[in-house]
Amino acid sequence: MKIEDKISKKINLDEDWEDFIKEEGLVDYNKIPVERADIKGWVWVAFWFLRIYILVMIILVIIGFSRI
């Protein structure tokens, strides 16, 4: 593929993206606030397990370094 083809393809993609944004009414799409998803079920349990695991590992590292 020639360099000119790559450049013209990129320009067309940029124009297509701008057209898509205008058609969907997403001109200020970066200003739309994003809501945080609710964490439920096993994912909630897994996150708490990870927090406890990290806390235990930090404590073990502190104990390990204090014995040096």
C-alpha positions as CSV (number, residue, x, y, z in Angstrom):
1,M,0.0,0.0,0.0
2,K,1.3,3.4,-0.9
3,I,1.9,6.2,1.6
4,E,-0.6,8.4,-0.3
5,D,-3.3,5.7,0.1
6,K,-2.7,5.5,3.8
7,I,-2.9,9.3,4.2
8,S,-6.1,9.5,2.1
9,K,-7.7,6.6,4.1
10,K,-6.9,8.4,7.4
11,I,-8.5,11.6,6.1
12,N,-11.6,9.7,5.1
13,L,-11.8,8.0,8.5
14,D,-11.6,11.4,10.2
15,E,-14.4,12.7,8.1
16,D,-16.5,9.6,8.7
17,W,-16.0,10.0,12.5
18,E,-17.0,13.7,12.4
19,D,-20.1,12.8,10.4
20,F,-21.0,10.1,12.8
21,I,-20.7,12.4,15.8
22,K,-22.9,15.0,14.1
23,E,-25.5,12.4,13.1
24,E,-25.7,11.0,16.6
25,G,-25.7,14.4,18.3
26,L,-22.6,13.7,20.2
27,V,-20.9,17.0,19.7
28,D,-20.2,17.3,23.4
29,Y,-19.8,13.6,24.1
30,N,-16.9,14.2,26.4
31,K,-19.1,16.3,28.7
32,I,-21.7,13.6,29.3
33,P,-21.3,12.4,32.9
34,V,-20.6,8.8,33.4
35,E,-22.4,7.0,36.1
36,R,-20.7,4.4,38.3
37,A,-22.1,0.9,37.9
38,D,-23.5,-0.9,41.0
39,I,-21.4,-3.8,42.1
40,K,-23.5,-6.8,43.0
41,G,-23.2,-10.5,43.7
42,W,-19.9,-12.4,43.3
43,V,-18.1,-9.4,42.0
44,W,-18.7,-7.6,45.3
45,V,-17.4,-10.6,47.2
46,A,-14.3,-10.8,44.9
47,F,-13.5,-7.1,45.4
48,W,-13.7,-7.5,49.2
49,F,-11.6,-10.6,49.1
50,L,-9.0,-8.7,47.1
51,R,-9.0,-5.8,49.6
52,I,-8.5,-8.2,52.5
53,Y,-5.8,-10.1,50.6
54,I,-3.9,-6.9,49.8
55,L,-4.1,-5.8,53.4
56,V,-2.8,-9.1,54.7
57,M,0.1,-9.0,52.1
58,I,1.0,-5.5,53.3
59,I,1.0,-6.6,56.9
60,L,3.2,-9.6,56.0
61,V,5.7,-7.4,54.1
62,I,5.9,-5.0,57.1
63,I,6.5,-7.9,59.4
64,G,9.2,-9.3,57.0
65,F,11.0,-6.0,56.8
66,S,10.9,-5.4,60.5
67,R,12.9,-8.7,61.1
68,I,15.8,-7.7,58.9
